[in-house]
Amino acid sequence: VGVDRLVNERAYTAAYPLHEIHPDELNQRQVLHYYWARWCKWFKYQPLDHIREYFGEKIALYFAWLGMKSFLFLEIPELLCILVNVASFTLHVSSPGREGRRF
C-alpha cells in the first residue's frame, strides 16, 4: 500500500521515510501528535520540551510566544467582556425603575 507498492512496481527507485517507525514505542512525532496536536487537547499546556527536541529551539520559542500572546491578548479580554455583558444584562433586567426606558 502506498510507497511500498510504488517501489515494488518500479515507479520509484527508492523511498526514504522522514521518520523511522518503531511499532513497539512511540517516536517524537507520535508523542507530539497524541499529546498536543489533537482537537481534544486544546486546553492542555504545550509540551515545549518535546517541541524543542523535535522541531528545534526557534520553533519552540515561537509556540511559547504564540501561547502567551493568545492568552494575554485574546482570552483575558474575552473573559472581561463576558463579565461586563453579564453584569450589564443583570443590572438592566433586575432594576424595576428602568422598565419603561429604552437605552
C-alpha positions as CSV (number, residue, x, y, z in Angstrom):
1,V,0.0,0.0,0.0
2,G,1.3,3.5,-0.8
3,V,5.0,4.0,-1.3
4,D,5.9,0.3,-0.8
5,R,3.7,-0.6,-3.7
6,L,5.2,2.1,-6.0
7,V,8.7,0.9,-5.2
8,N,7.7,-2.7,-6.0
9,E,6.2,-1.6,-9.3
10,R,9.4,0.3,-10.0
11,A,7.6,3.7,-10.3
12,Y,10.2,4.9,-7.8
13,T,13.7,3.5,-7.5
14,A,13.9,4.1,-3.7
15,A,11.9,5.7,-0.9
16,Y,13.3,7.2,2.3
17,P,10.8,8.0,5.1
18,L,11.2,11.2,7.0
19,H,10.7,9.4,10.3
20,E,11.6,5.9,11.5
21,I,8.7,3.8,12.6
22,H,9.1,1.6,15.6
23,P,5.9,-0.3,16.3
24,D,6.8,-1.1,19.9
25,E,7.4,2.5,21.0
26,L,6.2,6.0,20.1
27,N,8.6,8.3,18.4
28,Q,8.8,12.0,19.0
29,R,6.3,12.8,16.2
30,Q,3.8,10.4,17.5
31,V,4.2,11.7,21.1
32,L,3.5,15.2,19.8
33,H,0.5,14.1,17.8
34,Y,-1.0,12.2,20.7
35,Y,-0.4,14.7,23.5
36,W,-0.5,18.0,21.6
37,A,-1.9,18.1,18.1
38,R,-5.4,16.9,18.7
39,W,-8.6,18.9,19.0
40,C,-9.4,17.3,22.3
41,K,-6.1,18.6,23.8
42,W,-6.8,22.3,23.1
43,F,-6.9,23.2,26.8
44,K,-3.7,21.4,27.8
45,Y,-0.3,23.1,28.2
46,Q,2.0,22.9,25.2
47,P,4.8,20.3,25.6
48,L,7.6,22.8,24.8
49,D,10.4,20.4,25.6
50,H,9.1,17.9,23.1
51,I,8.6,20.6,20.6
52,R,12.1,21.8,21.1
53,E,13.6,18.3,20.7
54,Y,11.6,17.6,17.5
55,F,11.5,21.0,15.7
56,G,14.3,23.0,17.3
57,E,14.8,25.9,19.6
58,K,13.3,28.7,17.3
59,I,10.1,26.8,16.6
60,A,9.6,26.1,20.4
61,L,10.2,29.7,21.2
62,Y,7.6,30.7,18.6
63,F,5.0,28.3,20.1
64,A,5.8,29.6,23.6
65,W,5.3,33.2,22.4
66,L,2.2,32.3,20.5
67,G,0.7,30.6,23.6
68,M,1.5,33.7,25.8
69,K,0.1,36.1,23.2
70,S,-3.1,34.2,22.7
71,F,-3.6,34.0,26.5
72,L,-2.9,37.7,27.2
73,F,-4.4,39.3,24.2
74,L,-7.4,37.0,23.5
75,E,-8.5,35.0,26.5
76,I,-8.2,37.6,29.3
77,P,-10.2,40.3,27.3
78,E,-12.7,37.7,26.3
79,L,-13.4,36.9,30.0
80,L,-13.6,40.5,30.9
81,C,-16.1,41.1,28.1
82,I,-18.2,38.2,29.3
83,L,-18.2,39.6,32.8
84,V,-19.2,43.1,31.6
85,N,-22.0,41.7,29.5
86,V,-23.4,39.5,32.3
87,A,-23.2,42.4,34.7
88,S,-24.9,44.7,32.2
89,F,-27.7,42.2,31.5
90,T,-28.2,41.6,35.2
91,L,-28.4,45.3,36.1
92,H,-30.6,46.1,33.2
93,V,-33.1,43.3,33.8
94,S,-33.2,43.5,37.6
95,S,-33.8,47.2,38.1
96,P,-37.5,47.9,38.3
97,G,-37.4,51.7,37.6
98,R,-35.9,51.2,34.1
99,E,-38.6,49.0,32.6
100,G,-40.2,51.8,30.5
101,R,-37.0,53.4,29.3
102,R,-35.1,52.5,26.2
103,F,-31.3,52.8,26.0
